Amino acid sequence: MTSAAQYREDRFACRSNDLQARLFQTRRLSTELAAPLSAEDQCVQAMDDASPTKWHLAHTTWFFERFLLEAHVPGYKVFDDRFNYCFNSYYETQGKRQPRQHRGLMTRPSAEEVAAYRAHVDDALARMFGTEIGARDDVLKLVEVGINHEQQHQELLMTDILSLFASGPLQPAYREPVAASPHVPAMALGWTSFEGGIFQIGHAGQGYCWDNELPRHDVLVRPFRLANRLVTNGEWLAFMQAGGYREATLWLADGWAQVKREEWNAPLYWEERDGRWLQMGFEGMQPVDEAAPVCHVSYFEADAYARWAGKRLPTEAEWEIAAQGLEPVGNTLGSGHLCPMPARGEGLQQMFGDVWQWTQSSYSAYPGYRPPEGAIGEYNGKFMVSQQVLRGASCVTPDHHSRATYRNFFYPWQRWQFLGLRLAEDAQ
């Protein structure tokens, strides 16, 4: 008969083996995503919000080195003491760091040195799993955090390289165009109704979650209806042709100021050439697909469009209630499309994948929220001000990374991510 101690040991061994496989699968994917890039591509950032590819590869490695290997593996030899300054992101507890807007100035360490850094840390992680340390619960929890952290940076790596390529005069393609799908019209816009009442939202305790998804709590929601698909490029073109970017009454005051200051007249990465709209993507400049979801729009733009359409954006509680029970799968990174795709099917479509969906909810703490202790507590809690919540996932979100309770967040003027919208309305 198996003893309780033996059962616990076997359970942790199984968990350790699973996490080890997932860890190195995640680590390999990061290098695969960077493989099409030159050393020059990896060094540059197009704007303050973005980071160089080389920095993403090094920062995710620094995370494992700093919080796991240095803290828990006796005798671990740090690859280079100077890297703590170079590749710390925003952790005040970990000391001074290269200013975010100046990450693109770091021509050194080279891309080759960063690759060597990753190999050094990966080798140490592999050795760790062969020891008792690699089966400890506290260590395994940090491995899980590190995997999810690197997945977030994989998405950022992709959107940041798109930002770089779009800003350059040659507007190069990340990859060669794949065979185009036959043109199909957009799916008809329909609505799904939901009853009002008291519901619970937030993570229920099964599987991984970030601290900002906790604690699970009650919310009061009025009856509402949710659009069965995302807003399309074709619908956005109609908004533009109707003067949406010129009508001040549609916009929040800060949004209208942003439109005037930045001279916005279309989503980010759109260009009009010879009377035809093109959009920059991972395959270079391509004609706008009117049936595909609009993306690279800010919260200000999403809110203005919803007003123009006579609707509104959903709250994050409404979105989560609608998503409960749905499989969190869709057009994400593993599909290989690397762009939003037209909706197909019955019922609610595109709840996960294609684009992150703006909600009208401000990013704030759930009732009873407490940030984790230590440096990891800096990950989410200190950003809970002046930002908006987005739900779902995008076409470059790693597979299986999102879930119904996942809370993404950005400032209302940001739009370099794959950001779009779904309409909502009060039920009559």
N, C-alpha and C positions, 0 to 999 in steps of 0.2 A: 504494500500500500504506500502511495506517495505521501511523504510528509508535507506539512504546510511550508516548511523552509525550502524543500526541494521544488514544490510547485511554484513558489515565488521566484526561485532561481531560474527555473525553466521559462517562466513567463517573461522575465527581464531579458533572458538570452534571446528569446524569440523577438521581442521588441527591439533589442539591440541590433539583431541581424536585419530586420526590416528597415530600421532607420539608417543603418550603414548603407544598404543598397540604395535607398532614396537619396541619401546625402550625395553619394558619388555620381548618381544619375543626374542630380541637379547641378553638381559642379561641372560635369561634362557638358551639359546643355549650355551653360554660360560661355564656355570656350567655343562651342559650335556656333552660337549666335554671333560671336565676334570674328569668326573665321573669314567671312568675305571682306573684311576691312583691312586696309593697309595700316602700317604703323602710324602714318600721318593722320588717317581717319580717327584712330584711337586716341589721339592726343588732344583734340580740339573740342571746345564746347561752344555752341552757337549763341547761347544766352545764359543769363544768370540762373534761370530755373533748371537748366540742363547740366549734365556732367559728362566728361569724356568717357568713352568706353573703357579706356585703360583704368580710369579711376573706379568705375563700377566693379571691374574685375578685381582690383586691389582692395577696395573697401569691403567687399563681401568676404574676402580672405582675411583681412584685418579683424573682422567681426569674430571669426572662429579663433583666430590666434589670440586676440585680446581677452575675450570673455570665456573661452573654453580651455585652450591649451595653456596659456600663461597662468590662468587661475586654478586649474585643476590637475595639470600633468607635471609632477615633480621632474626637474631636470630638463624641461623643454627649452630649447635654444631659440631665442627670437631671431628671425631672419635678418632684420635690420631695425635697430632702435629708432631710427629717424622716421620710419614709416608710420609711427603713431601720430606724428604731427601731419604727415601727408594725407593719411587716409581715414582719420577720424571724421565723422560727418557733423554731428551736432551734439555729441555727448560731453557736456560741461564737466562731468565727473572724470573724464579721461584726459583732460588737459587741453592745451591750446592746439589749434589746427589751422590748416590752410583755409583762407576765406573761400566760401563756396563760389563766389563769382570769379575767383582767380584759379580755380582748379585747372583750367586749360593752359595756364602758364607753366605747368610742371612738365617740361619736356623730359626731365629725369625724375624718377627712374624710367627707363625705356620700357617699351612694350615687352621686350625680351626679358628684362629683369622682373617685370610683373608676372610673366609666365613662370619664371623660376620661383618667384615668391609663392604662387599658387601651388606649384609642385612640392615645395618644401612643406607647406602647411598640410596639403593633402596626404603626404607621406606620414606626417606626424599623426594626423587623424586616423589613418589606417592602422598605425601601430597602437594607438590608444584603444581601438576596439578589440585588440587582442589581449587587453589587460582587464583587471577587475574594475578599473576606472570607467571603462567603456560600457559597463553594465549598471552603473549607479543611476538611480532615478533622477537626481539633480542634473547629472551630465546629459542624460538622454533628453531631458526637457530642454536644455540649452541647444542640443543638436536640432531638435524640432523647431525651435525658434530660428536658428540659423538657416535651416532649409527654407522656411517661409520668408525670411528676410531676403535670402538670395533670389527667390522667385519674384519678389517685388522688384528687385533691382534688374532682373531679366527684362521685365516689362519696361522699366525706365531706360535700360540700355537701348532697347529697340526704338522707343519714342524719341530718345535723345539723338540717336544717329539719324532718324528721319528729319528732325529739326535741323541738324547740321547739313545734311544733303540738300534740303529744301532751300537753305539760306545761301548756298554756294552758287556761283555763276554757271557752273556746268550742270547743276542739278542731277548728279549721277544716280543710277539705280542701285539699290542694295543687292538686287538679284535680277536675272533676266526675266522678262515677262513670260508667264505660263500661258497655255492655250486659253483664250477667252471663252467664257461660258456663253451659250446662246442668250440673246437678249430676251428678257421676259418683263412684262409689266409688273408694277408694284402690286402687292397683295392689297385687297380692299381694306379700308380702315373699318374696324369693328370695335365693339365695346363689351367688356365683361363686368358684370355687376357684383358687388360685394355688400353684404349686410353690415350694418353698424353694430357696435357693442363694445364690450371690454375684451381685449385680446392680450395675450402675452407675446412680447418680442424680446429678442436677445438670445444669446447662445444657451442651449439647453444642457450642455455638458457632455455631449457625445462628440468625440474627435477634437481636433485642434481649433483654437480660436485666439484672436488677439484680445488683449485686456479691454479694448474699447467696445467690444461686443457684450460685455458683462456689466451688471448682473441682469438676468432675465427679470422682466418686470411687466406690470399691467399698463395698458394704454387704452384710452377711450377714443373710439373712432366712429365717425358718422358714416352712414351709407355712402358709398362712392362707386365710381366706374373707372376702369382702367382701359386704355387703348390696347388692342390686341397685338400691336407691333410698334416699332420705333418710328419716329418721324423720318421721312425719306428725303433724299437730295432733291427729288422733284418737287416735293412740298416746300422745301426751303427755297428753291428757285422762285416759286410763286410768291413767297413772302418777300423776297428781294425785289421782284418785279412790281409788287404792290407798294414799294417804297418803305419796306419795313425798317431799313437802316436810316431812313430820313424822317421818320415820324416820332417825334420826341415823346408823345403821349403814351407810347407803347413801353417805354423804358423806365426802369428805376433811375433815380437821379445819378447815382454813381455809374450806372451802366451807360447812360447817355453821355456823361462826361468822358467815359472811356472811348465811346464811339467817336466823339468829336476829336479827342486828343490823338487817338491812333488811326483815325480815318478808316475805320472798319466799314466795309461794304459787302463782305462775303465771309464765309468761314475761313479759318487759317488754311494756308496751302492751296487755296483756289486762285486761279488766274484766268482772266478772259483774254482769249486770242482769236482774232478774226470772228468775233461774235459768238464764240463757243467757249464754254467754261471747261477748264481742265483742273485736275487735282493732283498734287504731288503725293506719291505713295512710295512704297518700297520697290516698285517697278518703274520708277520715274514718273514723269508727267503723263497722265492718262485722262481721257474724257470722263467727265463726271457721270457716274451711273445713277440715273434718276430713281431707280427702284431700290438702291442700297440706302442704308441709314446714313443720315447726315452725321458728320463727326467733326472734331476739332472746333467745337463751339463752346463758348464760355457759359457760365450760369446766367450772366446778364443777357446773352443772346437767346438762350433757351427760355428764360422767363418772358422776354419780349415776344418771341414766337408764340408762346402759349397764350399770351394776352391777345395777340393778333388773331389767333385761331378761335378765340372765345372759350378757351379752356384754361387749365392751370397745370402746374407740375405736381406730381404726387408727393405726399409726405413720405419720409422713410418708413414710417409705421405702415402706411397703406401698401407701399411696395413690398415690404417683408411679409405682410399678411397674404398678399397675392402670390408670393413666391413659395410660401410654406407648402411642403409636399411635392414641389417640383424638383426634378433631378437637376443639379447645378452643372449642366452640360450645354454646350453650344459651340459657336464659331470662335474658339480660342486658339492659342498659339499652335497647338498640335495639329489643327486642321490644315495648316500650311497655306491658307489663303492670305494671311497677313493684311487683310482689309475687311471692312464690314461687307456683309453679303445680304441680298434681298431676303425678306421673310418668306417662309413657306409653311403650310400646315394649318391645322385647326386650333382654335383656342388661343391662349396667351403664347405668343412667340417672342423669341429674342430676349427672354428674361436674363439669360446669361450669355456672354459673348458679344461680339460685334463692337459695341461701345459701352463704356460706363454711362450710367443714366443719372442725370442731375435730379435731385429732389429739392423741394422747397425748405427742407429742414436744415437748420444750422448745426454745425458740428459741435456738440457739447456732451458733457458726461451724462450717462444714464443715472437715474436715482440710485444712490448707494455705491457709486463707482469709487474704487480706490486704486490708484496706480500701483504696480508691483514695486517692491523695495529694490534699492540698488540702481545701477546704471540702466537696466532694462526698463525701469520706470519712466525714463525719458522718452521712450519710443513713441507713445501716443498722447499721453495726458497733457503734456505741456503745449500741445498744438490745438487744444480745444477752444479756439476763439477765432472769429472773423472768417471762418471757412464754411463751405457747404458740403453736405453728405451726398455721395454718389453710391449707387447700388448696381449689382450685377457683375460684369466682367467685360473685357474687351477682346478684340481679335488678336492681341499680343499678350494677353494674360496667360501665364502657364496653365496647362490643363490641371484640373482638380485643385486649383489654388483658392477659388472663391466658393461661396456658399450663401444661403439665403440671409444670414445674419451679418455678412461681411460689410463693414463700413469703410468705404474709401472717402477721401476728403481732399478738396482743393480750394484755393481762393477763387472768388467768383469771377475774376478777370482772366484766369488761366485757361488755355485752350490747346496747348501743344500735345496733351494726351488724347487718346481716342475717347472723346467725350461727346455724348449725344443726349437725346431726350425721348421720353414717352409721355403722352398727354394723359391727364386725369380730369375728372369733373365730379361735382357733387351729384349723387343720385337724386332723382326727383321723387 
